[in-house]
């Protein structure tokens, strides 16, 4: 009922407007051809802004009748017997009906395409959600297994373990527990950003200070990590949420440590190119398999590096980094250099540049 009411209102409004314009053109130029074109255009607009084929076809007949009744001699009389008018009538009806049908068909095709795109987007979201859940189960289950196994060893072998061995086991439990706490905090962060419960509040921050804070926090967590920082000499101010960008830097460097070569240094480079600042994290490991480069940020759990910590996968960490960087208007991508893996992200230097491709 609402659709029919909408169609009637749209047809009435457009045909009334077309009639007023036709009267104006007719009395100014005495040209019936211009009147016919105006009604054909009215049919196009009716077909575009109504639902179904009927309104456009009905409008075609109404337009032909109006041209005959109002704008053709004898005026205010319907006369289809004039010489040549039947051909004009059939031609106008045919053109109007074809245009109306084509417009309605194109509109329906466009609606079908939009529905398919929506379905594909939903399917992609479901795939990403499934990948994220798999990554969560992978990245959270292995530390929990380690904690349970270490606790069992402490309880079963309590009388046989030396103080140093007990201290090592407790240190392992603490490490895994801190890893789990960090993963839970990351999950809360990505959930808040993706559900728009958390707004990114950006202020101008000095890149050098943000990098220094991230390196300091990571060294407290991993005392043995080696990090080489290479920053430009000039001061670089970036609009950002410093806490979130620090988290990205920590996650990327921690990932490089566990999946690269832990006994070799990690390099953090930053440079300015145009309206963006680029930050690279390079490790000295085996690199990222080529088949994983395109999907590494999709949340799929990966096989741990042979030289890294076998208990930890890349999993959701990179997905969280991607979410934070995109929320800042940047992009992140992975590649390999000749001696290992390279993860790069950029941030806009100004708010007005964030929507650039």
N, C-alpha and C positions, 0 to 999 in steps of 0.2 A: 504493500500500500504506500509506504513512504517513497519507494522508487518511482511509482507511477505519479505521485504527487510532485516529486522533484522534476520528473520529465515534463509534466504539463507546465510547471512554472517556468522552467528553462525555455521550452518551446515558445510560450507566450511572450516572454521577455525579449528573446532574440528576434522573433517574427515581428513584434511591435516596433522594435528598434529599426529592423530592416525596412519596414513599411514607411516609417518616418524619413529615413535616409532616401528611400526611393522617391518619395514625394518631393523632397528637396531637389534631388538630381533631375527629376522629370520636369518640374516647373522652371528649373534654371536652364536646362539644355534641351528639353523636349525629345530625349533620346531613350527609347524603350530598351535598347540593348544594355545600357548602363543599369537599368532597373532589373533586368534578368540576371545580370552578373551579381548584383547586390543580394538577390534572393538565393542564388547558388552559394554564395559565401555564407549566408545565413544557415543554409542546410549543412555546410561543412562544420560550422560552430555547434549546431545542434547535435550532429553526430558525435562531435568530440566531447561534449559536456553532458550527454545523456547516456543511459544504459540501454543496450539492445539496438536492434536494427529498425524497429517500428517507428520511433520518433523521427528519424531522418527521412524515411520514406514518406511518412505522412506530411512532413514539412515540405517535401518536394511537390506533392499535389497542392498543398495550400499555396505555395509560392506561385505555381502555374496559374491557379485560379485567380490569385490577386493581380498578377500581371494582366490577365484577360479582363477582369472585372473593373479594375481601377485605372489601369494605365493604357488600355487599348480602346480605340474608338469602335463602337459607341460606348462612352464612359458610363460606368455604374450599371452595365448590363453584361451578362455572360453570352458571348457569341463565338461559337467554335466553327461557324460556317464561312468565315471570311477566307478569301483567296490566299493560300499559302500558310494560314495559321495552323491547320492540323499538323503540318510538318514541323513548325516551330514548337507546337505543344508536345509532340512526341520527342523532339530533340531535347527540349528542356527537361522533360520528365526523365528521359534516359540519362542525361548527363547528371542531373541532381541525384537520381537513385544510385547510379554507379559510384559517384563521389561519396554519397552517404554510406553505402555498403563498404567501400574500401576504407573509409575513415573508421567505421565501427570495427571492421576486421583488424585493422592495424592496432586499434586500441585494445582489443581482446588479446591479440598476439603479444602486445607489450605487457599486459597484465600477466599472461602466462609466463613470459620471460622473467618478470619480477618475482613471481612465485617460485620459479625454479631456482633463481639466484638466492632467494631466501632459504629455500630447502638446502641448497649447497652450503650456504653459510652456517645453517644450523648443524648440518652434518660435520662441517669442519670444526665447529665448536665442540661437538660431541667427541670427535677424534682427539682434539686437544685435551678435553677433560679426561678422557680415558687414558691418554698418555701421561697426564699429570698424576692421575691416581696410581698408575703403574710405577711412576717415578717415586711417588711418596712411599709406596709399599717397599720399594727397593732401598731407598735411602734411609728409611726409618727402621726397617726390619733388621738390617745387618748390625747397626750399633746396639740395638736391643738384644740381639742374639749374643753379641760380644759381652754385654753387661751381665746377662744371665749366665753365660759360660764362666766368666771370671768370678762371679759371686759363688757359683757352685764349686769352683776350684778352691776358693778361700774357705768355704765351709767344710768341704770334704778333706782337704789337706791342711787344715788349720794347724795341727800339731807338727807337721813335717816341713812347713815353710819357714824360712828364715825371715828376719825382720826386713831385710832388703827385698826379698821376693814378695813379701806381703805389700811392701810399699809400691813396688812396680805394678802389682795387680790393682791396687787401689788407684794408682795413677792412670791405669788403663780405663778403669770405670769412670773416673772423673773426666777423662778425655772424651769418651763416648757420650757421657751425660751432657757435657758442654756442646758437643756436636748436635745432639738431639734438641737441646734448648735453642741453638742457633737456627736449626731447621724449622722449629715451631714458630719462632719469631719471623722468619722469612715467609712462612705460609700465611701468617696473620697479615703481613705487609702486602703480599700479592692479592689476598682476598679483599682487603680494604680498598686497594687501588682499583681492582676490576669491578667492584660493586659500587664504586663512586662514593663510598662512605668516607673516604679520606681525600681531601683536596690537597693538591701539591702546592704548598706555600713556598714560593721561590724568592730568595733574596740574593743580592750580588755577593758572591763569596770568592775569596782568593784561592785559586787552584792549588797553589803551593801548600797552603794551610790544610786544605781538605786532604790532599795526598799524604802529607806528613801525619795527620791524625789517623788515617786509615792504616798506614804502615806501622805506626806505633801500636795500634790496637791489635793488628795481626801478629806482631812480634810477641805480644803478651800471650797470645793463644798458641803460637808456634815459635818458641824461642830459637830454634835452629834454622829458621828460614833465612835465606840470603836474597836481598832485594837491591837491585841497582836502579836508582831513580834518575831519569834524564828529563829535565824540565827546561823550557826556554828561560833566558835570562830576564826578559821583561815580565812585569806583573800581568797576570791574566785573571780578569774578573768575569765570573760566569753566573747568570741567574739560575739558582738551583735550590733544592732542598738538600742541604749539606749532609744530613744524617743518612738520607737514602743513597746519595752518590757514594758516600763512604762505604755503605754496605755493598754497593756494586763493586767497588775497588777491592774490598776485602774478599768477597766471594770469588772474583776472577783470579786474584793472586793466590788464594787458598786452593782453588781448582788447579791452577798452574803448578803449585807445589805438589799436590797429591797425584796428579796425572802426568807430570813431567819428570824431571830428574831431581829428587829432593836435595841431593848433594851439590847441585849446580845452581848458580844464581838465577833469579827471575828478574826480568827487565821491565820497568814501567817507563814508557816514553809518552811525552805529550808535545803537541805542536799545533800551531794555528794555521788554518788554511781557509782563506775567505772569511765567511761569517760564522765559522765553526771552529771548535777546538777538538782535536782528535786525541784519544788516549789509547795506547796499545799496551797489552800485557803479553810478553813473550816468554815462553819457557824453553828449556833445552832438552826436551824429551823426544819421544818417538813421533810426535805430531798427531793429528786427528785423521782417522780414515776418510778417504775421499767421499765415500758413500754417506758419511755422517754430516758432512759440512752443511748441507742444505737443511737438515732437520734437527740440528743439534740444540736449537732453542725451543723445540716443540714439547719438551718435557719428557722425552723418551729416555728411560734408563739406559746407561751404556755399560759395556764391559769395562771394568777397572783397568787402569794401566798396569802393565807388568812391573814398572818401576815405581808405581805410586802405591797408595794405601789401598789394599784390596778390599777394605771394608766400606769404602765410600765411592759412590758413582757420581757422574756429573749431573744426572737427574734433574731435579727441579731448580737447582741453584742458578743455572743459566736462563731458565724460563723466568725466574724472578728478576734477574738482571735485565732481561729484555723488557719486561713490563715496566720497571722503574725508568729505564732509559727512554722508552716510548712516551711515558707520561711526562717526560721533560722535553718532548719534541725532537728527540734524537733517534738514532738507529744503532744497532749493534750487529756485528757479523764476525764469522770465524774464517780463518785461513791457516795455511802452513807456511813457514819459512824454511830455509835450508836445514836448520838445526832443531826444529820443533814446531809447536803450535803457536798461533798468534790470534788473540782476540782483540778486536778493535771496536770502540764505540765513539760517537761524536755527540756533542751538545751544542746547541745554538749559543752564540755569544750575546744575542739580544732577543727580547721577546718577539719583536716583529719578524724574526727570521725563522720561527719555529715551524711554520707550515710549509717551508721549502721542501721540495722532494730530495 
